[in-house]
Amino acid sequence: MAIRSWLFVPGDSEAKLSKVAACGADAVIVDLEDAVLPDSKPHARRLAAEWLSAHGRQVLAGGGFARWVRINPLDTAYWRDDLAAAMAGRPDGIMLPKVSGPEQLQTLAAEIYEHESRNGMANGAVRILPLVSETPQAALTIGRYADFAIPRLAGLTWGAEDLSAALGAQRKRDARGMWTDTFRWVRAQVLLAAHVRGVMAVDTLFSDFRDLAALESVAADSYADGFAGMLAIHPAQVPVINAAFTPGAQAIARARAIVEAFAANPGAGTLSLDGEMIDSPHLAQARTLLEGLR
């Protein structure tokens, strides 16, 4: 099953860590970066390792959730200690923020491999999800992920807040609530590069966690555009995101009808279904939708 909702939880908050497993998120990201002040990072690492160990490896198909940790960027003094603490808890994945380019993922992947060996984990068990847009330099490298072989790569995601600060931008969305040109371009690059690599395209968070009606619209647009899921910063956002990224009964029935039509006509390149012409792109899209339900 595709991961629809990725919920951040501060790594230094025992109260929030104790509740997050019941929030319904497909993936929980224990945050050791922005949510944790420098003096609190050692405490957060201990809590993160304990939380990971307490919950164990979850299976999405069985109603569980994936366990991820956001470490600090590779240009800081914190990330190796973050990674050591996280890997002791045998996480499903590591989120890397402020990635300057795909080469940094090779550095992280090599370190993860060493920790997997020390912790009795299978090689490749831990995946990587990079935040690829948080500086102007990083944003200009997004297209390179399409050609860079990174076996641990689970997906690509992006963030607007840090990039906005780096640019000195006074806005990220226009009066209609649409992304302005720079952020629209970044988002499109993430979507395209992820699909070229065959990994998850994860849309950025919606910062106003109180406006669930607006989130519903934004998440629906994200799903319609081809993203697999979306970041969340508050538990209230999770059910809205999950609903937006779950195909409805009508869409599922349509996909099954397309697959069945081509199965019944194996030599056909184009068919008519309910008065509409369908061809190989329709079949590929239908199969993708149905595979995401497994």
C-alpha positions in Angstrom: 0.0 0.0 0.0 1.2 3.5 -0.8 2.2 5.8 2.1 -0.4 8.6 2.0 0.3 10.6 5.2 3.7 11.4 6.7 3.2 12.9 10.2 6.0 14.7 11.9 6.3 14.4 15.7 9.0 16.3 17.8 11.6 13.9 19.0 11.9 15.6 22.4 8.2 15.5 23.3 7.4 12.4 25.4 3.7 13.4 25.4 3.4 13.6 21.7 5.5 10.5 21.0 3.2 8.6 23.4 0.1 9.5 21.3 1.3 9.5 17.7 0.9 5.8 17.1 -2.9 6.2 17.4 -3.1 9.1 14.9 -3.7 6.9 11.9 -0.7 8.1 9.8 0.8 5.7 7.3 4.3 7.0 8.3 5.4 8.7 11.5 8.6 10.8 11.2 10.3 11.4 14.6 11.9 14.8 14.0 15.4 15.4 15.4 16.0 18.5 13.3 13.9 21.7 13.2 11.6 20.7 16.0 14.4 20.2 18.5 16.7 22.9 20.0 20.4 22.1 20.1 20.5 21.6 23.9 17.6 19.1 23.6 19.0 16.9 20.9 20.7 14.3 23.1 17.5 13.9 25.0 15.5 13.7 21.7 17.9 11.0 20.4 17.3 8.8 23.5 13.5 9.3 23.2 13.6 8.5 19.5 15.5 5.3 20.0 13.2 4.2 22.8 10.1 5.0 20.8 11.4 3.1 17.8 12.3 0.0 19.8 9.0 0.1 21.7 6.9 0.1 18.5 9.0 -2.3 16.5 8.7 -2.7 12.7 5.1 -2.1 11.6 3.4 -3.5 8.6 1.2 -1.1 6.7 -1.0 -3.8 5.3 -1.8 -5.0 8.8 -2.9 -1.6 10.0 0.4 -0.4 11.3 2.6 2.4 10.2 6.1 3.0 8.9 8.6 4.5 11.4 10.9 7.2 10.1 13.4 9.6 11.6 14.4 13.0 10.3 18.0 13.6 11.2 19.9 16.8 10.9 21.6 17.9 7.7 25.0 16.4 6.7 26.7 19.8 7.0 26.0 19.9 10.8 27.8 18.3 13.7 24.6 16.5 14.8 23.7 14.1 12.0 26.0 11.1 12.9 24.8 11.0 16.5 21.2 11.3 15.2 21.8 8.4 12.8 23.4 6.2 15.4 20.5 6.7 17.8 17.9 6.1 15.1 19.5 3.0 13.7 19.7 1.4 17.1 15.8 1.4 17.0 15.8 -0.3 13.5 13.7 2.3 11.7 12.0 1.9 8.3 13.7 5.0 6.9 15.7 8.1 7.4 14.5 11.5 6.1 17.4 13.8 5.2 16.7 17.5 5.2 18.5 20.3 3.3 20.1 18.0 0.8 22.4 19.9 -1.5 22.3 17.3 -4.2 22.0 13.5 -4.9 25.7 12.9 -4.1 24.9 13.5 -0.4 22.6 10.5 -0.4 25.5 8.2 -1.2 27.3 9.5 1.9 24.2 8.8 4.0 23.6 5.4 2.4 27.2 4.2 3.2 26.7 5.2 6.8 23.4 3.4 7.0 24.9 0.3 5.6 27.5 0.2 8.4 24.7 0.7 11.0 22.6 -2.1 9.5 25.5 -4.5 9.9 26.0 -3.5 13.5 22.4 -3.8 14.4 21.7 -7.1 12.6 19.6 -5.6 9.9 19.4 -6.8 6.3 21.3 -4.7 3.8 18.9 -2.2 2.2 16.3 -2.5 4.9 16.4 1.2 5.7 15.3 3.6 3.0 16.0 7.3 2.4 13.6 10.2 1.8 15.4 13.4 1.0 14.0 17.0 1.2 15.4 18.2 -2.0 14.4 21.9 -2.3 15.3 23.8 0.9 18.1 26.0 -0.7 18.3 27.6 -4.1 21.3 25.3 -4.9 19.4 22.2 -3.9 16.3 23.2 -6.0 18.5 23.5 -9.1 19.7 19.8 -8.6 16.2 18.2 -8.5 16.3 17.1 -12.0 19.5 15.1 -11.4 17.7 12.7 -9.1 16.1 11.3 -12.2 19.4 9.9 -13.5 21.2 9.2 -10.2 21.1 5.5 -9.1 20.3 5.4 -5.3 19.0 1.9 -4.4 17.7 3.1 -1.0 15.7 5.9 -2.4 12.1 5.6 -1.3 10.9 8.9 -2.7 11.4 12.6 -3.1 9.8 15.4 -1.1 10.2 19.1 -0.9 9.7 22.0 1.5 8.7 25.6 0.9 9.5 27.2 4.2 13.3 27.1 4.2 13.5 27.9 0.4 11.2 30.9 1.0 13.5 32.2 3.7 16.6 31.6 1.6 15.0 33.6 -1.2 13.7 36.4 1.0 10.3 35.7 -0.6 7.4 37.6 0.8 4.9 35.0 -0.3 4.7 31.4 -1.4 1.1 31.4 -2.7 -0.8 34.0 -4.6 -4.2 35.6 -3.7 -6.0 32.5 -5.0 -4.0 30.2 -2.8 -1.9 28.8 -5.7 1.8 28.3 -5.5 3.8 31.2 -7.1 6.0 30.4 -10.1 9.2 29.4 -8.2 7.5 27.0 -5.8 5.3 25.6 -8.6 8.4 24.9 -10.6 10.1 23.1 -7.7 7.0 21.0 -7.0 6.8 20.0 -10.6 10.4 19.0 -10.7 10.0 16.8 -7.6 6.9 15.1 -9.2 8.6 14.4 -12.5 12.0 13.2 -11.1 10.2 10.9 -8.7 8.2 9.3 -11.4 11.2 8.9 -13.6 13.0 7.0 -10.8 9.8 5.0 -10.0 9.7 6.2 -6.4 7.1 8.0 -4.3 6.5 11.7 -5.0 5.6 13.2 -1.6 4.0 16.6 -1.6 5.0 19.3 1.0 3.0 20.1 4.1 0.1 22.6 4.4 1.2 24.9 7.2 -2.2 26.1 8.4 -3.2 23.0 10.4 -6.4 24.6 11.6 -7.8 25.1 8.1 -8.8 21.6 7.3 -11.2 22.7 4.5 -8.3 24.3 2.6 -6.2 21.2 3.3 -8.9 19.0 1.8 -8.7 21.0 -1.4 -4.9 21.1 -1.5 -4.6 17.4 -0.8 -7.2 16.6 -3.5 -5.2 18.6 -6.0 -2.0 16.9 -5.0 -3.5 13.5 -5.5 -5.0 14.5 -8.9 -1.6 15.9 -10.0 0.1 12.5 -9.4 1.6 12.7 -5.9 1.5 9.5 -3.8 1.2 11.3 -0.4 1.7 14.4 1.6 3.6 15.6 4.7 1.6 16.5 7.8 2.5 18.6 10.9 -0.6 18.0 13.0 -2.6 14.8 13.8 -5.8 16.5 12.7 -4.4 16.7 9.1 -3.9 12.9 8.9 -7.5 11.7 8.2 -8.0 14.5 5.6 -4.8 13.5 3.7 -5.6 9.8 3.9 -9.0 10.4 2.5 -7.7 12.6 -0.3 -5.1 10.0 -1.4 -7.5 7.0 -1.2 -9.2 6.2 -4.5 -13.0 6.3 -4.3 -15.2 3.3 -5.3 -16.0 4.8 -8.7 -12.3 5.3 -9.6 -11.5 1.7 -8.5 -14.4 0.3 -10.5 -13.3 2.3 -13.5 -9.7 1.1 -13.2 -10.8 -2.5 -12.9 -13.1 -2.1 -16.0 -10.1 -0.8 -18.0 -7.9 -3.6 -17.0 -10.6 -6.2 -17.7 -11.3 -4.7 -21.1 -7.7 -5.0 -22.3 -7.4 -8.5 -20.8 -10.4 -9.5 -22.9 -8.8 -7.9 -26.0 -5.1 -8.7 -25.7 -4.2 -7.6 -29.2 -5.9 -4.2 -29.0 -4.1 -1.0 -28.7 -7.2 1.1 -28.4 -10.6 0.3 -27.1 -14.0 1.9 -26.5 -15.3 1.8 -22.9 -18.5 3.5 -21.9 -18.3 5.8 -24.9 -14.7 6.8 -24.2 -11.6 5.8 -26.2 -8.9 4.2 -23.9 -5.4 3.2 -24.8 -2.1 2.1 -23.2 -1.7 5.2 -20.9 -5.2 4.6 -19.5 -4.2 0.9 -18.9 -0.9 1.9 -17.2 -2.7 4.4 -14.9 -5.4 1.9 -14.0 -2.9 -0.7 -13.1 -1.0 1.8 -10.9 -4.1 2.7 -9.1 -5.0 -0.9 -8.4 -1.5 -1.8 -7.3 -1.6 1.0 -4.8 -4.5 -0.8 -3.0 -2.4 -3.8 -2.2 
